Amino acid sequence: MSERELISTIDEFPPRDRHDADACSRWMNDYRADAKKDGITDEIMTFGIPLQGGITAVRAYVVVPAGYEFKKNGKLVRETRSLHTNALQKSNAWRRITGWSWAER
């Protein structure tokens, strides 16, 4: 798997989904712009023990509970029941994320 393989991201802020080799960097740029627009600072993400998953010789899937804490215009906000879902593919000795999504429950 090369560094330029397609990646997919899905999240709650525009443009919501990204599907290309630059999806992760575009997600970060989109996130920063959205956070700035909404007055979000001091972000902390936490991940729990996987709830669901599966592995084959070359692919894996995992769903983990996630938390997101931040300040919005100086006021503390906590999302404590989110889910982070990842699809991975084997590449040499590592598994690389090929797609992920974030959902607040």
Backbone as CSV, one residue per row, in Angstrom:
resi,resn,N_x,N_y,N_z,CA_x,CA_y,CA_z,C_x,C_y,C_z
1,MET,0.847,-1.170,0.000,0.000,0.000,0.000,0.890,1.230,0.000
2,SER,0.709,2.112,-0.927,1.543,3.306,-1.006,0.970,4.428,-0.160
3,GLU,1.810,5.432,0.081,1.392,6.595,0.860,0.266,7.348,0.165
4,ARG,0.108,7.208,-1.138,-0.857,7.978,-1.914,-2.156,7.223,-2.165
5,GLU,-2.393,6.153,-1.448,-3.640,5.409,-1.618,-4.827,6.249,-1.174
6,LEU,-5.973,5.921,-1.677,-7.183,6.643,-1.321,-7.565,6.387,0.136
7,ILE,-8.010,7.423,0.779,-8.487,7.351,2.158,-9.857,8.017,2.170
8,SER,-10.731,7.560,3.040,-12.043,8.182,3.204,-12.207,8.631,4.651
9,THR,-12.738,9.848,4.819,-13.084,10.328,6.154,-14.519,10.814,6.127
10,ILE,-15.225,10.591,7.238,-16.593,11.088,7.393,-16.677,11.734,8.768
11,ASP,-17.155,12.970,8.817,-17.263,13.688,10.080,-18.436,14.655,9.993
12,GLU,-18.749,15.299,11.099,-19.965,16.117,11.183,-19.838,17.509,10.591
13,PHE,-18.640,17.965,10.250,-18.487,19.320,9.722,-18.229,19.278,8.214
14,PRO,-18.618,20.341,7.514,-18.466,20.374,6.058,-17.016,20.215,5.621
15,PRO,-16.816,19.540,4.497,-17.814,19.018,3.579,-18.341,17.633,3.954
16,ARG,-18.188,17.216,5.191,-18.694,15.959,5.745,-17.901,14.723,5.335
17,ASP,-17.589,14.578,4.034,-16.822,13.413,3.606,-15.715,13.837,2.652
18,ARG,-14.647,13.076,2.699,-13.496,13.331,1.848,-13.020,11.962,1.348
19,HIS,-12.708,11.859,0.053,-12.332,10.563,-0.539,-11.206,10.754,-1.540
20,ASP,-9.992,10.818,-1.052,-8.855,10.921,-1.953,-7.573,10.689,-1.169
21,ALA,-6.450,10.769,-1.831,-5.169,10.521,-1.173,-4.833,11.593,-0.142
22,ASP,-5.446,12.762,-0.245,-5.191,13.855,0.694,-6.315,14.027,1.718
23,ALA,-7.150,13.020,1.878,-8.327,13.148,2.746,-7.966,13.510,4.184
24,CYS,-6.929,12.917,4.730,-6.574,13.208,6.128,-6.091,14.641,6.292
25,SER,-5.240,15.111,5.405,-4.772,16.490,5.532,-5.898,17.476,5.228
26,ARG,-6.767,17.141,4.284,-7.918,18.018,4.021,-8.867,18.022,5.213
27,TRP,-9.054,16.842,5.858,-9.884,16.795,7.069,-9.317,17.740,8.122
28,MET,-8.006,17.696,8.351,-7.393,18.548,9.366,-7.587,20.024,9.030
29,ASN,-7.388,20.403,7.781,-7.595,21.794,7.374,-9.059,22.209,7.547
30,ASP,-9.969,21.324,7.150,-11.401,21.614,7.306,-11.769,21.719,8.778
31,TYR,-11.215,20.806,9.594,-11.484,20.842,11.034,-11.014,22.167,11.638
32,ARG,-9.779,22.557,11.331,-9.233,23.806,11.883,-10.088,25.006,11.489
33,ALA,-10.500,25.063,10.229,-11.340,26.179,9.776,-12.678,26.185,10.497
34,ASP,-13.295,25.005,10.650,-14.588,24.906,11.327,-14.445,25.253,12.812
35,ALA,-13.395,24.770,13.457,-13.166,25.071,14.875,-12.955,26.564,15.083
36,LYS,-12.195,27.170,14.216,-11.961,28.611,14.333,-13.258,29.386,14.168
37,LYS,-14.053,29.003,13.163,-15.341,29.656,12.907,-16.267,29.535,14.111
38,ASP,-16.238,28.383,14.787,-17.135,28.123,15.912,-16.539,28.482,17.275
39,GLY,-15.332,29.054,17.302,-14.724,29.449,18.569,-14.287,28.279,19.428
40,ILE,-13.873,27.173,18.797,-13.469,25.961,19.523,-11.969,25.985,19.768
41,THR,-11.583,25.733,21.038,-10.179,25.679,21.435,-9.991,24.555,22.448
42,ASP,-8.752,24.275,22.785,-8.395,23.339,23.864,-9.021,21.956,23.700
43,GLU,-8.946,21.408,22.503,-9.565,20.131,22.196,-8.783,18.956,22.786
44,ILE,-9.510,17.976,23.312,-8.932,16.726,23.803,-9.822,15.584,23.327
45,MET,-9.219,14.587,22.691,-9.953,13.393,22.280,-9.469,12.216,23.103
46,THR,-10.396,11.356,23.504,-10.053,10.140,24.236,-10.719,8.953,23.550
47,PHE,-10.095,7.785,23.686,-10.625,6.572,23.076,-10.677,5.472,24.112
48,GLY,-11.735,4.658,24.055,-11.908,3.566,24.995,-11.554,2.222,24.398
49,ILE,-11.983,1.195,25.081,-11.764,-0.186,24.657,-12.681,-0.490,23.475
50,PRO,-12.154,-1.119,22.417,-12.979,-1.407,21.241,-14.274,-2.139,21.591
51,LEU,-15.347,-1.720,20.924,-16.667,-2.335,21.104,-16.911,-3.454,20.106
52,GLN,-16.309,-3.320,18.927,-16.548,-4.268,17.851,-15.341,-4.244,16.933
53,GLY,-15.066,-5.348,16.279,-13.968,-5.367,15.334,-13.823,-6.717,14.678
54,GLY,-12.956,-6.762,13.718,-12.668,-8.005,13.023,-11.392,-7.864,12.238
55,ILE,-10.682,-8.967,12.078,-9.411,-8.958,11.362,-9.365,-10.136,10.405
56,THR,-8.901,-9.867,9.185,-8.553,-10.924,8.237,-7.052,-10.799,7.991
57,ALA,-6.535,-11.540,7.044,-5.095,-11.499,6.766,-4.633,-10.111,6.336
58,VAL,-5.487,-9.362,5.637,-5.044,-8.064,5.109,-5.922,-6.876,5.500
59,ARG,-7.062,-7.143,6.123,-7.959,-6.032,6.471,-8.415,-6.144,7.918
60,ALA,-8.774,-4.993,8.480,-9.296,-4.959,9.844,-10.348,-3.863,9.947
61,TYR,-11.187,-3.999,10.961,-12.290,-3.077,11.212,-12.416,-2.957,12.721
62,VAL,-12.543,-1.731,13.230,-12.686,-1.559,14.671,-13.559,-0.342,14.970
63,VAL,-14.424,-0.506,15.968,-15.280,0.578,16.456,-14.902,0.819,17.907
64,VAL,-14.556,2.070,18.235,-14.168,2.395,19.602,-15.015,3.546,20.128
65,PRO,-15.376,3.480,21.429,-16.037,4.632,22.034,-15.036,5.772,22.112
66,ALA,-15.529,6.974,21.940,-14.639,8.127,21.925,-15.256,9.288,22.690
67,GLY,-14.407,10.115,23.209,-14.829,11.332,23.874,-14.140,12.520,23.242
68,TYR,-14.802,13.651,23.280,-14.266,14.876,22.700,-14.618,16.002,23.656
69,GLU,-13.600,16.621,24.198,-13.780,17.718,25.139,-13.115,18.953,24.546
70,PHE,-13.773,20.094,24.664,-13.226,21.321,24.089,-13.894,22.522,24.746
71,LYS,-13.372,23.686,24.462,-14.017,24.922,24.886,-14.609,25.578,23.654
72,LYS,-15.851,25.994,23.788,-16.522,26.719,22.711,-16.801,28.117,23.230
73,ASN,-16.089,29.069,22.658,-16.165,30.450,23.139,-15.923,30.514,24.642
74,GLY,-14.952,29.736,25.121,-14.557,29.744,26.517,-15.351,28.834,27.428
75,LYS,-16.455,28.266,26.946,-17.302,27.389,27.768,-16.965,25.920,27.490
76,LEU,-16.760,25.135,28.552,-16.405,23.725,28.412,-17.572,22.913,27.845
77,VAL,-17.270,22.097,26.846,-18.248,21.203,26.217,-17.656,19.804,26.237
78,ARG,-18.492,18.813,26.555,-18.037,17.410,26.560,-18.991,16.560,25.732
79,GLU,-18.431,15.857,24.766,-19.159,14.819,24.042,-18.620,13.510,24.591
80,THR,-19.437,12.757,25.279,-18.924,11.565,25.970,-19.391,10.255,25.358
81,ARG,-20.218,10.294,24.348,-20.780,9.054,23.806,-20.556,8.916,22.302
82,SER,-19.452,9.407,21.801,-19.170,9.329,20.372,-18.575,7.972,20.013
83,LEU,-18.572,7.689,18.709,-17.969,6.462,18.182,-16.981,6.832,17.086
84,HIS,-15.847,6.152,17.097,-14.847,6.322,16.041,-14.679,4.960,15.381
85,THR,-14.958,4.894,14.095,-14.906,3.644,13.343,-13.766,3.717,12.335
86,ASN,-12.959,2.666,12.276,-11.794,2.639,11.396,-11.778,1.385,10.537
87,ALA,-11.402,1.548,9.274,-11.088,0.433,8.382,-9.590,0.499,8.134
88,LEU,-8.925,-0.650,8.210,-7.472,-0.694,8.058,-7.077,-1.749,7.034
89,GLN,-5.913,-1.560,6.437,-5.379,-2.536,5.499,-3.917,-2.780,5.835
90,LYS,-3.509,-4.041,5.726,-2.120,-4.400,6.039,-1.177,-3.801,5.001
91,SER,-0.068,-3.272,5.497,0.975,-2.720,4.652,2.302,-3.047,5.319
92,ASN,3.066,-3.949,4.742,4.288,-4.452,5.374,3.925,-4.982,6.758
93,ALA,4.547,-4.496,7.815,4.261,-4.990,9.171,3.162,-4.183,9.862
94,TRP,2.672,-3.125,9.245,1.701,-2.224,9.878,0.335,-2.328,9.225
95,ARG,-0.674,-1.936,9.954,-2.007,-1.760,9.372,-2.248,-0.264,9.266
96,ARG,-2.613,0.181,8.096,-2.858,1.602,7.858,-4.351,1.860,7.776
97,ILE,-4.755,2.995,8.315,-6.160,3.384,8.225,-6.462,3.747,6.782
98,THR,-7.489,3.124,6.226,-7.927,3.446,4.865,-9.223,4.233,4.873
99,GLY,-9.890,4.248,6.011,-11.108,5.039,6.140,-11.509,5.128,7.598
100,TRP,-12.130,6.242,7.961,-12.629,6.370,9.330,-13.811,7.323,9.359
101,SER,-14.619,7.166,10.395,-15.754,8.066,10.600,-15.899,8.367,12.093
102,TRP,-16.526,9.502,12.359,-16.795,9.960,13.717,-18.296,10.187,13.807
103,ALA,-18.905,9.710,14.877,-20.331,9.947,15.064,-20.610,10.217,16.548
104,GLU,-21.339,11.284,16.806,-21.768,11.575,18.176,-23.107,10.889,18.396
105,ARG,-23.202,10.145,19.513,-24.460,9.449,19.813,-25.320,10.300,20.702
